[in-house]
Structures are given as structure tokens and as C-alpha cells.
């Protein structure tokens, strides 16, 4: 991972802080300028009811890469890397989920439901296609530490010392991720597939199967009838 394109200044500032280095005057000025927007976003995040939905929609419409029509963003949802986030029409990001696109893009299609308390963290791109259901507590990470000669303490060390595996994740249309399952780098969920609760997936899963793990397939899901 070479670092984000759209948030390069923030990324490099973070790397300097990890090494104990100071920030330049221009960095301090730019980051201070962004503080009021963070306060506004924080207030909107906890605003309940239909007014809260509408105000959050119009706020994120300005800053997201793309925000479709009639998208619902519930209370407590935390985003980072707004310019790397795309959400399609009629999708619903449910309460207290976390979507981090600071390092790479998160693309969410139309009519997608991301249930409460999900985490989506994109070190490499994460794509969720149309009509996908993401149940409560699902975790999707396109990077993870691996056991090698480098440090495994994650973002507390500079990037050149990190033990990291990163790879794009794709969740194809009409698939379903059940509660508390974990998707790791390299997961590619086939169209219409079902991932069982608490499953751990890091490899491609065939379309319209029911998967308990990378290798344990316990059934098939009927394909939709076509006219």
C-alpha cells in the first residue's frame, strides 16, 4: 500500500507523527481549517429522526464521491475518507456502523442495507454491489497483519515496519452476509451467495452457495426465476 491519493497530506502527517516528527506550518493551517467541518459532522451524527436523516444526507451529498438518491444514514454512523465513498440509490447505512475509506475506496451499490455495528475498512478497494444485505456486526477488512519478520502492531508503527497483507474485496449483487461474519483480504463473494453467521472468508466463494468458511459449503440457494 503506497498511501492514499486523495488524503496524501493527512497520511504523510500521520506517518511523521508515528516517527516523532513535527508538523509543518502549512499542515497545521490546513488541518485547523477542517476542524469546524468535524464539529458540524459530529453534531449531525447524533441527530435523531427524519430531520437527522435529511440533514446528514445533504451534508454527505457535498463531500462523498457519490451519493445516490434517497440514501438513509442512521445515527452514530462514523465515516472517514469521505471523498473515497460512493453509495447508490435507496441504500441504508444503519446505526453505529463504521466505514473507513481514508486509505482506499468503498463503493456501495443501490438498495444495499448495512446493518448496525458493522465495520468496513478499506486499505484496498472494497466493492459492495447492488441488493446486498450486510447483517449486524459484520466486519470487512481489506488488510490484515500477517506473521513475518516485521511488526504486527498495526497502525502504531510506520508503514515500512508494518506486517501487512492487503487485497481488494468484492461482494457481488444479491449476496447476503449474516451476523458477525468476517471478510478478509481476497474475499470475493459470488452473486447471490450466502455467508453464514460467524464465518471467516478470505477466498472467492461461488455464486448461490451457502458458505460456513472458505472450504465448507453446506448448501445452495435457489437462483431467481427469470422471465
N, CA and C of each residue as an Amber inpcrd file, in Angstrom:
protein
   681
   0.8430000  -1.1850000   0.0000000   0.0000000   0.0000000   0.0000000
   0.8800000   1.2370000   0.0000000   0.7250000   2.0480000  -1.0220000
   1.5860000   3.2100000  -1.1970000   1.0790000   4.4380000  -0.4590000
  -0.0860000   4.3700000   0.0890000  -0.6680000   5.5430000   0.7370000
  -1.7950000   6.1050000  -0.1140000  -2.7330000   6.8050000   0.4980000
  -3.9100000   7.2810000  -0.2240000  -3.5740000   8.4020000  -1.1840000
  -4.3090000   8.4680000  -2.2960000  -4.1070000   9.5400000  -3.2640000
  -4.8310000  10.8180000  -2.8310000  -6.0570000  10.6840000  -2.3530000
  -6.8590000  11.8570000  -2.0360000  -6.5580000  12.4210000  -0.6550000
  -5.9320000  11.6480000   0.1970000  -5.6280000  12.0940000   1.5570000
  -4.1280000  11.9560000   1.8410000  -3.3270000  12.3010000   0.8460000
  -1.8860000  12.1300000   0.9600000  -1.3000000  13.0030000   2.0660000
  -1.7490000  14.2560000   2.1820000  -1.2070000  15.1480000   3.2010000
  -1.4820000  14.5920000   4.5990000  -2.7150000  14.1520000   4.8390000
  -3.0650000  13.5910000   6.1400000  -2.2660000  12.3200000   6.4240000
  -2.1140000  11.5090000   5.4000000  -1.3890000  10.2500000   5.5680000
   0.0730000  10.5000000   5.9190000   0.7140000  11.4080000   5.1960000
   2.1200000  11.6980000   5.4630000   2.2980000  12.3500000   6.8320000
   1.3390000  13.1930000   7.2280000   1.4040000  13.8010000   8.5630000
   1.3080000  12.7290000   9.6430000   0.4240000  11.7610000   9.4310000
   0.2940000  10.6550000  10.3870000   1.5910000   9.8560000  10.4850000
   2.2200000   9.5910000   9.3400000   3.4720000   8.8420000   9.3400000
   4.5730000   9.6070000  10.0750000   4.6240000  10.9260000   9.8970000
   5.6280000  11.7240000  10.6060000   5.3930000  11.6920000  12.1170000
   4.1310000  11.7320000  12.5210000   3.8300000  11.6870000  13.9550000
   4.2300000  10.3470000  14.5630000   4.0580000   9.2580000  13.8020000
   4.4740000   7.9450000  14.2990000   5.9800000   7.8810000  14.5280000
   6.7310000   8.6840000  13.7870000   8.1830000   8.7180000  13.9210000
   8.6500000   9.7860000  14.9020000   7.6810000  10.4790000  15.5310000
   8.0380000  11.5070000  16.4870000   8.4340000  12.8250000  15.8690000
   8.1020000  13.0330000  14.6010000   8.4470000  14.2680000  13.9060000
   7.3000000  15.2720000  14.0240000   7.6020000  16.5400000  13.8890000
   6.5960000  17.5810000  13.9900000   5.8740000  17.8310000  12.6720000
   4.8060000  18.6380000  12.7480000   4.0510000  19.0250000  11.5700000
   4.5170000  20.3920000  11.0900000   4.4800000  20.5950000   9.7820000
   4.8210000  21.8820000   9.2080000   3.7080000  22.8970000   9.4100000
   4.0270000  24.1770000   9.2330000   3.0540000  25.2450000   9.4170000
   1.8630000  25.0850000   8.4790000   2.1360000  24.7410000   7.2270000
   1.0420000  24.6010000   6.2480000   0.1080000  23.4720000   6.6550000
   0.6680000  22.3570000   7.1300000  -0.1550000  21.2350000   7.5910000
  -1.0690000  21.6810000   8.7380000  -0.4910000  22.3620000   9.7240000
  -1.2780000  22.8170000  10.8680000  -2.3960000  23.7410000  10.4130000
  -2.0990000  24.6330000   9.4950000  -3.1040000  25.5840000   8.9950000
  -4.2410000  24.8540000   8.2830000  -3.8960000  23.9150000   7.4220000
  -4.9190000  23.1880000   6.6630000  -5.7800000  22.3320000   7.5820000
  -5.1580000  21.6270000   8.5170000  -5.9150000  20.7760000   9.4210000
  -6.8060000  21.6060000  10.3490000  -6.3250000  22.7570000  10.7830000
  -7.1450000  23.6360000  11.6250000  -8.3620000  24.1510000  10.8670000
  -8.1950000  24.4060000   9.5810000  -9.3100000  24.8740000   8.7460000
 -10.4310000  23.8410000   8.6760000 -10.0920000  22.5640000   8.8030000
 -11.0840000  21.4880000   8.6840000 -11.8280000  21.2080000   9.9900000
 -11.3550000  21.7790000  11.0980000 -11.9550000  21.4770000  12.4000000
 -13.4450000  21.8350000  12.4540000 -13.8810000  23.0030000  11.9600000
 -15.3270000  23.3050000  12.0250000 -16.1990000  22.2780000  11.3190000
 -15.7080000  21.7220000  10.2070000 -16.4850000  20.7020000   9.4970000
 -16.6250000  19.4410000  10.3450000 -15.5840000  19.1240000  11.1130000
 -15.6620000  17.9670000  12.0030000 -16.6970000  18.1820000  13.1010000
 -16.7710000  19.4080000  13.6310000 -17.7850000  19.7160000  14.6400000
 -19.1940000  19.5760000  14.0590000 -19.3900000  20.0930000  12.8500000
 -20.7110000  20.0060000  12.2040000 -21.0880000  18.5420000  11.9890000
 -20.1460000  17.7700000  11.4560000 -20.4210000  16.3530000  11.2100000
 -20.7320000  15.6260000  12.5130000 -20.0080000  15.9620000  13.5870000
 -20.2570000  15.3260000  14.8770000 -21.6510000  15.6160000  15.4060000
 -22.1340000  16.8460000  15.2370000 -23.4850000  17.1790000  15.6800000
 -24.5360000  16.4640000  14.8450000 -24.3220000  16.4090000  13.5420000
 -25.2880000  15.7390000  12.6680000 -25.3430000  14.2410000  12.9390000
 -24.2170000  13.6830000  13.3370000 -24.1350000  12.2320000  13.5450000
 -25.1260000  11.7490000  14.6080000 -25.3650000  12.5660000  15.6170000
 -26.2510000  12.1450000  16.6990000 -27.6500000  12.7060000  16.6270000
 -28.0150000  13.3260000  15.5220000 -29.3320000  13.9540000  15.4100000
 -30.3860000  12.9070000  15.0280000 -31.4030000  12.6700000  15.8610000
 -32.3710000  11.5990000  15.6070000 -33.4770000  12.0200000  14.6470000
 -34.2340000  11.0340000  14.2000000 -35.4670000  11.2820000  13.4690000
 -35.2800000  11.6720000  12.0120000 -36.4070000  11.9340000  11.3340000
 -36.3790000  12.2730000   9.9100000 -35.5370000  13.5010000   9.5890000
 -35.5250000  14.4850000  10.4890000 -34.7030000  15.6690000  10.2410000
 -33.2300000  15.2930000  10.2080000 -32.8210000  14.4170000  11.1220000
 -31.4420000  13.9520000  11.1310000 -31.0750000  13.2330000   9.8500000
 -31.9640000  12.3640000   9.3510000 -31.7100000  11.6760000   8.0830000
 -31.4760000  12.6770000   6.9600000 -32.3430000  13.6720000   6.8680000
 -32.2610000  14.6390000   5.7820000 -31.0020000  15.4870000   5.8620000
 -30.6880000  15.9820000   7.0650000 -29.5120000  16.8350000   7.2010000
 -28.2280000  16.0630000   6.9310000 -28.1660000  14.8250000   7.4020000
 -26.9810000  14.0150000   7.1010000 -26.8680000  13.7640000   5.6000000
 -27.9840000  13.4990000   4.9660000 -27.9590000  13.2540000   3.5190000
 -27.3800000  14.4550000   2.7830000 -27.8740000  15.6410000   3.0850000
 -27.4160000  16.8210000   2.3510000 -25.9650000  17.1610000   2.6800000
 -25.5410000  16.8970000   3.9030000 -24.1380000  17.1390000   4.2710000
 -23.2240000  16.1980000   3.4810000 -23.5150000  14.8960000   3.5170000
 -22.6400000  13.9470000   2.8490000 -22.7600000  14.0210000   1.3240000
 -23.8660000  14.5250000   0.8410000 -24.0170000  14.7440000  -0.6020000
 -22.9250000  15.6840000  -1.1070000 -22.5190000  16.6250000  -0.2870000
 -21.4750000  17.5840000  -0.6610000 -20.1010000  16.9210000  -0.6940000
 -19.8300000  16.0270000   0.2590000 -18.4550000  15.5660000   0.4730000
 -18.1570000  14.1720000  -0.0650000 -19.1720000  13.3110000  -0.2040000
 -18.9250000  11.9790000  -0.7480000 -18.5040000  12.0610000  -2.2140000
 -17.7980000  11.0300000  -2.6680000 -17.5080000  10.9230000  -4.0920000
 -18.8110000  10.8280000  -4.8830000 -19.7470000  10.0370000  -4.3460000
 -21.0650000   9.9220000  -4.9760000 -22.0740000   9.5050000  -3.9200000
 -23.2290000  10.1370000  -3.9070000 -24.3160000   9.7510000  -3.0150000
 -25.6030000   9.7690000  -3.8100000 -26.2140000   8.5830000  -3.9650000
 -27.4240000   8.4640000  -4.7650000 -28.6430000   9.0480000  -4.0720000
 -29.7710000   8.9120000  -4.7120000 -30.9990000   9.4980000  -4.1800000
 -31.5860000   8.6210000  -3.0780000 -32.2260000   9.3050000  -2.1190000
 -32.9610000   8.6470000  -1.0420000 -32.1140000   7.6730000  -0.2200000
 -30.8590000   7.9960000  -0.0310000 -29.9920000   7.2010000   0.8460000
 -30.2770000   7.5790000   2.2960000 -30.3920000   6.5690000   3.1710000
 -30.6120000   6.7960000   4.5960000 -29.3260000   6.5060000   5.3680000
 -28.9100000   7.4610000   6.1750000 -27.7490000   7.2950000   7.0420000
 -28.2250000   7.5080000   8.4690000 -28.1860000   6.4630000   9.2700000
 -28.7620000   6.4950000  10.6140000 -27.8160000   7.1630000  11.6080000
 -28.2630000   7.2870000  12.8520000 -27.4610000   7.9630000  13.8740000
 -26.2100000   7.1570000  14.2100000 -25.1680000   7.8780000  14.5980000
 -23.9610000   7.2440000  15.0900000 -23.0530000   6.6450000  14.0420000
 -23.3940000   6.7930000  12.7480000 -22.5350000   6.2320000  11.7040000
 -21.2940000   7.1080000  11.5690000 -20.1200000   6.4780000  11.5890000
 -18.8510000   7.2050000  11.5080000 -18.1750000   6.8980000  10.1840000
 -17.8770000   7.9610000   9.4300000 -17.1700000   7.8250000   8.1640000
 -15.7890000   8.4690000   8.2850000 -14.8300000   7.9310000   7.5540000
 -13.5780000   8.6480000   7.3170000 -13.2130000   8.4710000   5.8510000
 -12.5500000   9.4860000   5.2870000 -12.2200000   9.4380000   3.8640000
 -13.4370000   9.6530000   2.9900000 -14.1910000  10.7240000   3.2570000
 -15.4790000  10.9270000   2.5910000 -15.3670000  10.9540000   1.0750000
 -14.2940000  11.5250000   0.5550000 -14.1650000  11.6510000  -0.8990000
 -13.8910000  10.3170000  -1.5840000 -13.6740000   9.2730000  -0.8150000
 -13.4750000   7.9300000  -1.3760000 -14.7060000   7.0380000  -1.2230000
 -15.8270000   7.6020000  -0.7910000 -17.0190000   6.7920000  -0.5120000
 -18.1030000   7.0730000  -1.5550000 -18.6610000   6.0010000  -2.1090000
 -19.7920000   6.0850000  -3.0410000 -20.9170000   5.2000000  -2.5190000
 -22.1450000   5.7320000  -2.5240000 -23.3090000   4.9650000  -2.0780000
 -24.4120000   5.1540000  -3.1050000 -25.0040000   4.0450000  -3.5690000
 -26.0260000   4.0980000  -4.6030000 -27.4170000   4.3870000  -4.0620000
 -28.3620000   4.5430000  -4.9700000 -29.7410000   4.9210000  -4.6560000
 -30.3960000   3.9530000  -3.6700000 -31.1590000   4.5210000  -2.7360000
 -32.0280000   3.7830000  -1.8070000 -31.2730000   2.8410000  -0.8670000
 -30.0070000   3.0540000  -0.6920000 -29.2700000   2.2320000   0.2780000
 -29.4370000   2.7960000   1.6810000 -29.1570000   1.9620000   2.6700000
 -29.3960000   2.3180000   4.0770000 -28.1830000   1.9060000   4.8930000
 -27.4800000   2.9000000   5.4540000 -26.3590000   2.6420000   6.3500000
 -26.8980000   2.7770000   7.7660000 -27.0030000   1.6700000   8.4670000
 -27.7020000   1.6350000   9.7450000 -26.8110000   2.1260000  10.8840000
 -27.4090000   2.2700000  12.0520000 -26.8190000   2.9840000  13.1800000
 -25.5020000   2.3820000  13.6740000 -24.5920000   3.2700000  14.0380000
 -23.3310000   2.9500000  14.7220000 -22.4010000   2.0550000  13.9130000
 -22.5210000   2.1070000  12.6010000 -21.5460000   1.4220000  11.7570000
 -20.3530000   2.3420000  11.5030000 -19.2380000   1.7530000  11.1200000
 -18.0110000   2.4980000  10.8350000 -17.5440000   2.1490000   9.4310000
 -17.3730000   3.1740000   8.5980000 -16.8680000   2.9800000   7.2430000
 -15.6280000   3.8440000   7.0750000 -14.4820000   3.1840000   6.9130000
 -13.2070000   3.8820000   6.7780000 -12.6960000   3.7390000   5.3560000
 -12.6950000   4.8670000   4.6260000 -12.2010000   4.8820000   3.2510000
 -11.0500000   5.8680000   3.1100000 -10.3790000   6.1140000   4.1910000
  -9.2600000   7.0460000   4.2000000  -8.1250000   6.5800000   3.2950000
  -7.8810000   5.2590000   3.2610000  -6.7650000   4.7120000   2.5050000
  -7.1370000   4.2610000   1.1000000  -8.4080000   3.9110000   0.8830000
  -8.8360000   3.4780000  -0.4450000 -10.3560000   3.5940000  -0.5350000
 -10.9130000   3.2350000  -1.6700000 -12.3300000   3.4830000  -1.9300000
 -13.2360000   2.4090000  -1.3350000 -14.4180000   2.8570000  -0.8960000
 -15.5300000   1.9790000  -0.5730000 -16.6670000   2.3360000  -1.5180000
 -17.0880000   1.3530000  -2.3200000 -18.1630000   1.5510000  -3.2900000
 -19.3510000   0.6810000  -2.8910000 -20.4570000   1.3110000  -2.5560000
 -21.6770000   0.6150000  -2.1440000 -22.7340000   0.8700000  -3.2060000
 -23.3550000  -0.2070000  -3.6950000 -24.3370000  -0.0820000  -4.7710000
 -25.6950000   0.3780000  -4.2730000 -26.7100000   0.1510000  -5.1000000
 -28.0620000   0.5810000  -4.7670000 -28.8070000  -0.5150000  -4.0010000
 -29.7670000  -0.0770000  -3.1780000 -30.6210000  -0.9830000  -2.3900000
 -29.8000000  -1.9220000  -1.5090000 -28.7130000  -1.4060000  -0.9580000
 -27.8660000  -2.1670000  -0.0290000 -28.2350000  -1.7670000   1.3960000
 -28.3180000  -2.7510000   2.2840000 -28.5110000  -2.4610000   3.7010000
 -27.2720000  -2.8850000   4.4620000 -26.6210000  -1.9190000   5.1120000
 -25.5340000  -2.1880000   6.0450000 -26.1220000  -2.0390000   7.4420000
 -26.2990000  -3.1540000   8.1510000 -26.9930000  -3.1780000   9.4370000
 -26.1290000  -2.5540000  10.5420000 -26.6880000  -2.3830000  11.7480000
 -25.9400000  -1.7220000  12.8280000 -24.6330000  -2.4260000  13.2040000
 -23.6960000  -1.6060000  13.6580000 -22.4290000  -2.0500000  14.2510000
 -21.5440000  -2.8410000  13.2880000 -21.6220000  -2.5090000  12.0110000
 -20.7050000  -3.1010000  11.0380000 -19.4420000  -2.2450000  10.9290000
 -18.3480000  -2.8810000  10.5290000 -17.0990000  -2.1800000  10.2550000
 -16.6500000  -2.5210000   8.8380000 -16.4100000  -1.4910000   8.0470000
 -15.8950000  -1.6530000   6.6890000 -14.6300000  -0.8060000   6.5960000
 -13.4820000  -1.4640000   6.4710000 -12.2060000  -0.7520000   6.4880000
 -11.4380000  -1.0630000   5.2060000 -11.2130000  -0.0360000   4.3900000
 -10.6380000  -0.2350000   3.0600000  -9.1900000   0.2340000   3.0100000
  -8.2620000  -0.7160000   3.1340000  -6.8660000  -0.4330000   2.8070000
  -6.6670000  -0.6080000   1.3090000  -7.2980000  -1.6340000   0.7480000
  -7.5200000  -1.7460000  -0.6900000  -9.0200000  -1.5920000  -0.9340000
  -9.3980000  -1.4260000  -2.1830000 -10.7910000  -1.1160000  -2.5220000
 -11.7440000  -2.2000000  -2.0270000 -12.9070000  -1.7680000  -1.5390000
 -13.9970000  -2.6620000  -1.1690000 -15.2120000  -2.2890000  -2.0050000
 -15.7570000  -3.2660000  -2.7150000 -16.9160000  -3.0520000  -3.5790000
 -18.0700000  -3.9040000  -3.0800000 -19.2020000  -3.2580000  -2.7950000
 -20.4340000  -3.9520000  -2.4210000 -21.4530000  -3.6390000  -3.4990000
 -21.8400000  -4.6530000  -4.2680000 -22.7190000  -4.4140000  -5.4090000
 -24.1830000  -4.2920000  -4.9800000 -25.0790000  -4.1260000  -5.9510000
 -26.4850000  -3.8430000  -5.6980000 -27.1970000  -4.9780000  -4.9530000
 -28.1780000  -4.5970000  -4.1300000 -29.0910000  -5.5320000  -3.4520000
 -28.3770000  -6.5010000  -2.4980000 -27.2930000  -6.0590000  -1.9200000
 -26.5680000  -6.8840000  -0.9490000 -27.0980000  -6.5930000   0.4520000
 -27.2080000  -7.6420000   1.2730000 -27.5660000  -7.4840000   2.6740000
 -26.3720000  -7.7600000   3.5650000 -26.0050000  -6.7820000   4.3860000
 -24.8880000  -6.9160000   5.3160000 -25.4700000  -6.8670000   6.7200000
 -25.5070000  -7.9940000   7.4110000 -26.1850000  -8.0880000   8.6980000
 -25.3640000  -7.4560000   9.8210000 -25.9980000  -7.3420000  10.9890000
 -25.3900000  -6.6470000  12.1250000 -24.0620000  -7.2750000  12.5380000
 -23.1000000  -6.4200000  12.8250000 -21.8270000  -6.8760000  13.3550000
 -20.8540000  -7.4430000  12.3530000 -21.1580000  -7.3640000  11.0670000
 -20.2420000  -7.8720000  10.0510000 -18.9890000  -6.9940000  10.0110000
 -17.8330000  -7.6180000   9.8180000 -16.5600000  -6.9120000   9.7110000
 -15.9480000  -7.2200000   8.3490000 -15.5580000  -6.1680000   7.6250000
 -14.9580000  -6.3190000   6.2990000 -13.6480000  -5.5340000   6.2910000
 -12.5310000  -6.2510000   6.2290000 -11.2080000  -5.6280000   6.2620000
 -10.4330000  -6.0460000   5.0080000 -10.0210000  -5.0860000   4.1990000
  -9.2170000  -5.4350000   3.0270000  -7.7200000  -5.3950000   3.3250000
  -7.3550000  -5.3840000   4.6020000  -5.9630000  -5.5690000   5.0050000
  -5.9370000  -6.2610000   6.3580000  -4.8510000  -6.9690000   6.6090000
  -4.6880000  -7.6320000   7.9020000  -3.2070000  -7.8810000   8.1480000
  -2.8240000  -7.9720000   9.4050000  -1.4380000  -8.3130000   9.7450000
  -1.1660000  -9.7780000   9.4350000   0.0650000 -10.0590000   9.0370000
   0.4860000 -11.4370000   8.7860000   1.7760000 -11.7020000   9.5620000
   2.0010000 -12.9580000   9.8440000   3.1730000 -13.3310000  10.6360000
   4.4140000 -13.3770000   9.7500000   5.2800000 -12.3890000   9.9040000
   6.5740000 -12.3840000   9.2180000   7.5830000 -11.6580000  10.0930000
   8.6900000 -11.2130000   9.4950000   9.7570000 -10.6150000  10.2930000
   9.4440000  -9.1860000  10.7310000   8.3600000  -8.6200000  10.2180000
   8.0060000  -7.2450000  10.5800000   7.0710000  -7.2150000  11.7840000
   6.7830000  -6.0150000  12.2740000   5.9320000  -5.8490000  13.4480000
   4.4760000  -6.0660000  13.0880000   3.7120000  -6.6140000  14.0350000
   2.2990000  -6.9000000  13.8120000   1.3790000  -5.9960000  14.6220000
   1.8990000  -4.8740000  15.1090000   1.0930000  -3.9760000  15.9520000
   0.3050000  -2.9600000  15.1500000   0.1770000  -3.1800000  13.8530000
  -0.7210000  -2.3910000  13.0260000  -0.3190000  -0.9370000  12.8790000
  -1.2870000  -0.0170000  12.9740000  -1.0360000   1.3880000  12.6430000
  -0.2230000   2.1480000  13.6670000   0.2750000   1.4790000  14.7110000
   1.1110000   2.1700000  15.6890000   2.5640000   2.2810000  15.2370000
   2.9110000   1.6590000  14.0990000   4.2860000   1.7220000  13.6020000
   4.2800000   2.2850000  12.1830000   5.3810000   2.8930000  11.7230000
   5.4580000   3.4060000  10.3500000   5.2410000   2.2950000   9.3310000
   4.7840000   2.6830000   8.1390000   4.3550000   1.6910000   7.1400000
   5.4750000   0.7330000   6.7520000   6.7470000   1.2250000   6.7140000
   7.8340000   0.3450000   6.2870000   8.1450000  -0.7440000   7.3100000
   7.6180000  -0.6050000   8.5150000   7.8360000  -1.6240000   9.5490000
   6.6180000  -2.5310000   9.7410000   5.5470000  -2.2480000   9.0390000
   4.2940000  -2.9780000   9.2580000   4.2860000  -4.3320000   8.5540000
   3.7240000  -5.3020000   9.2360000   3.4510000  -6.6110000   8.6530000
   2.0230000  -6.5710000   8.1060000   1.8860000  -6.5430000   6.7860000
   0.5700000  -6.2520000   6.2240000   0.3160000  -7.0390000   4.9500000
  -0.8850000  -7.5890000   4.8620000  -1.3940000  -8.1590000   3.6140000
  -2.6460000  -7.3930000   3.2430000  -2.7000000  -6.8840000   2.0250000
  -3.8540000  -6.1020000   1.5830000  -4.2880000  -6.5610000   0.1930000
  -5.6110000  -6.7050000   0.0130000  -6.1420000  -7.1360000  -1.2790000
  -7.6090000  -6.7200000  -1.3820000  -8.0340000  -6.3800000  -2.5830000
  -9.4080000  -5.9280000  -2.8210000 -10.4360000  -6.9730000  -2.4010000
 -11.5830000  -6.4890000  -1.9280000 -12.7190000  -7.3450000  -1.5780000
 -13.9020000  -6.9540000  -2.4480000 -14.5920000  -7.9550000  -2.9910000
 -15.8000000  -7.7220000  -3.7910000 -16.9410000  -8.5650000  -3.2270000
 -18.0770000  -7.9320000  -3.0060000 -19.2900000  -8.6220000  -2.5600000
 -20.3200000  -8.4180000  -3.6630000 -20.5960000  -9.4490000  -4.3940000
 -21.3670000  -9.3010000  -5.6310000 -22.8720000  -9.2650000  -5.3580000
 -23.6050000  -8.8400000  -6.3580000 -25.0110000  -8.4650000  -6.1970000
 -25.8550000  -9.5980000  -5.6330000 -26.8260000  -9.1960000  -4.8020000
 -27.8350000 -10.0720000  -4.2080000 -27.2550000 -11.1230000  -3.2640000
 -26.0210000 -10.9420000  -2.8340000 -25.4760000 -11.8440000  -1.8180000
 -25.8490000 -11.3320000  -0.4300000 -25.6810000 -12.1960000   0.5660000
 -26.0630000 -11.8740000   1.9470000 -24.9380000 -12.2880000   2.8860000
 -24.5690000 -11.3770000   3.7770000 -23.5850000 -11.6640000   4.8240000
 -24.3160000 -11.6740000   6.1530000 -24.3370000 -12.8100000   6.8260000
 -25.0670000 -12.8920000   8.0830000 -24.2090000 -12.4410000   9.2620000
 -24.8470000 -12.2830000  10.4020000 -24.2900000 -11.5510000  11.5400000
 -22.9080000 -12.0450000  11.9570000 -22.0490000 -11.0570000  12.2140000
 -20.7270000 -11.2640000  12.8080000 -19.7670000 -12.0570000  11.9370000
 -20.0740000 -12.2290000  10.6560000 -19.0780000 -12.8660000   9.8030000
 -17.9400000 -11.8790000   9.5390000 -16.7910000 -12.4250000   9.1360000
 -15.5820000 -11.6340000   8.9320000 -15.0550000 -11.8880000   7.5300000
 -14.9140000 -10.8120000   6.7480000 -14.3210000 -10.8950000   5.4150000
 -12.9340000 -10.2840000   5.4620000 -11.9520000 -11.0350000   4.9630000
 -10.5520000 -10.6300000   4.9870000 -10.0360000 -10.4340000   3.5610000
  -8.8310000  -9.8770000   3.4030000  -8.3140000  -9.6000000   2.0550000
  -8.4180000 -10.7990000   1.1220000  -8.9040000 -10.5420000  -0.0880000
  -9.0690000 -11.5990000  -1.0780000 -10.4460000 -12.2070000  -1.1290000
 -11.3300000 -11.8480000  -0.1960000 -12.7030000 -12.3630000  -0.2410000
 -13.4040000 -11.8510000  -1.4980000 -14.0590000 -12.7440000  -2.1950000
 -14.8320000 -12.4040000  -3.4020000 -16.1180000 -13.2250000  -3.3220000
 -17.1720000 -12.5910000  -2.8590000 -18.4340000 -13.2920000  -2.5990000
 -19.2520000 -13.3100000  -3.8790000 -19.5090000 -14.5060000  -4.3870000
 -20.2000000 -14.6410000  -5.6630000 -21.6320000 -14.1320000  -5.6200000
 -22.1530000 -13.8450000  -6.7800000 -23.5280000 -13.3540000  -6.8990000
 -24.5080000 -14.2930000  -6.1980000 -25.3620000 -13.7260000  -5.3370000
 -26.3980000 -14.4900000  -4.6810000 -25.9280000 -15.4330000  -3.5980000
 -24.6480000 -15.4290000  -3.2690000 -24.1370000 -16.3390000  -2.2470000
 -24.5620000 -15.8940000  -0.8480000 -24.5800000 -16.8410000   0.0780000
 -24.9160000 -16.5760000   1.4800000 -23.7130000 -16.9540000   2.3360000
 -23.2540000 -16.0210000   3.1500000 -22.1750000 -16.2950000   4.0990000
 -22.8070000 -16.4140000   5.4860000 -22.6090000 -17.5460000   6.1300000
 -23.2570000 -17.8240000   7.4080000 -22.7070000 -16.9430000   8.5290000
 -23.4980000 -16.8340000   9.5940000 -23.0780000 -16.0830000  10.7710000
 -21.7600000 -16.6360000  11.3140000 -20.8740000 -15.7170000  11.7060000
 -19.5820000 -16.0300000  12.3310000 -18.5710000 -16.6790000  11.3860000
 -18.8970000 -16.7710000  10.0970000 -17.9420000 -17.3430000   9.1450000
 -16.7620000 -16.4020000   8.9370000 -15.6170000 -16.9840000   8.5740000
 -14.4250000 -16.2150000   8.2160000 -14.0830000 -16.5600000   6.7720000
 -14.0750000 -15.5360000   5.9090000 -13.8880000 -15.7440000   4.4740000
 -12.7090000 -14.8980000   3.9910000 -11.7870000 -15.5330000   3.2640000
 -10.6520000 -14.8090000   2.6990000 -10.3460000 -15.2390000   1.2710000
 -11.2670000 -16.0020000   0.6630000 -11.0670000 -16.5030000  -0.6910000
 -12.3650000 -16.3530000  -1.4890000 -12.3180000 -16.5560000  -2.8100000
 -13.5490000 -16.4810000  -3.6030000 -14.5590000 -17.5530000  -3.1990000
 -15.8280000 -17.1480000  -3.1720000 -16.9570000 -18.0400000  -2.8830000
 -17.8490000 -18.0700000  -4.1280000 -18.2260000 -19.2560000  -4.5590000
 -19.0080000 -19.3990000  -5.7900000 -20.3990000 -18.7800000  -5.6630000
 -21.0130000 -18.4110000  -6.7890000 -22.3650000 -17.8570000  -6.7590000
 -23.3860000 -18.8470000  -6.1860000 -24.3430000 -18.3200000  -5.4470000
 -25.5420000 -19.0310000  -4.9850000 -25.2310000 -20.2460000  -4.1190000
 -24.1110000 -20.2160000  -3.4010000 -23.8470000 -21.2520000  -2.4200000
 -24.0480000 -20.6750000  -1.0200000 -24.1440000 -21.5650000  -0.0320000
 -24.2270000 -21.1690000   1.3810000 -22.9330000 -21.6170000   2.0390000
 -22.1310000 -20.6550000   2.4860000 -20.7720000 -20.9390000   2.9350000
 -20.6290000 -20.7100000   4.4310000 -20.0160000 -21.6780000   5.1180000
 -19.6800000 -21.5350000   6.5330000 -18.2140000 -21.1520000   6.7260000
 -17.3980000 -21.3150000   5.6560000 -15.9870000 -20.9540000   5.7030000
 -15.4840000 -20.9240000   4.2670000 -14.1670000 -20.7500000   4.1040000
 -13.5960000 -20.7770000   2.7570000 -13.8590000 -22.0910000   2.0360000
 -13.8740000 -23.1690000   2.7850000 -13.9450000 -24.5020000   2.1690000
 -15.2170000 -25.2720000   2.5140000 -15.9600000 -24.8420000   3.5110000
 -17.1310000 -25.5990000   3.9430000 -18.3980000 -24.9900000   3.3500000
 -18.9330000 -25.6480000   2.3290000 -20.1710000 -25.2290000   1.6640000
 -21.2750000 -26.1820000   2.1090000 -22.3300000 -25.6410000   2.7100000
 -23.3490000 -26.5020000   3.3070000 -24.6370000 -26.5720000   2.4910000
 -24.6940000 -25.8600000   1.3850000 -25.8990000 -25.9260000   0.5740000
 -25.8590000 -24.9310000  -0.5630000 -26.9630000 -24.8740000  -1.2800000
 -27.0950000 -23.9310000  -2.3850000 -28.3760000 -23.1310000  -2.2160000
 -28.3420000 -21.9350000  -2.7230000 -29.5070000 -21.0520000  -2.7070000
 -30.1520000 -21.0720000  -4.0830000 -31.4800000 -21.1900000  -4.1580000
 -32.1380000 -21.1930000  -5.4680000 -31.8560000 -19.9040000  -6.2380000
 -31.5960000 -20.0410000  -7.5130000 -31.4190000 -18.8580000  -8.3490000
 -32.7710000 -18.2040000  -8.6350000 -32.8060000 -16.8870000  -8.7130000
 -34.0730000 -16.2070000  -9.0280000 -34.5980000 -16.6480000 -10.3940000
 -35.9240000 -16.7540000 -10.4920000 -36.5280000 -17.1030000 -11.7730000
 -36.4420000 -15.9130000 -12.7130000 -36.1510000 -16.1930000 -13.9680000
 -36.0950000 -15.1430000 -14.9900000 -37.2080000 -15.3450000 -15.9910000
 -37.7490000 -14.2550000 -16.4880000 -38.8390000 -14.3350000 -17.4710000
 -38.2990000 -14.6530000 -18.8590000
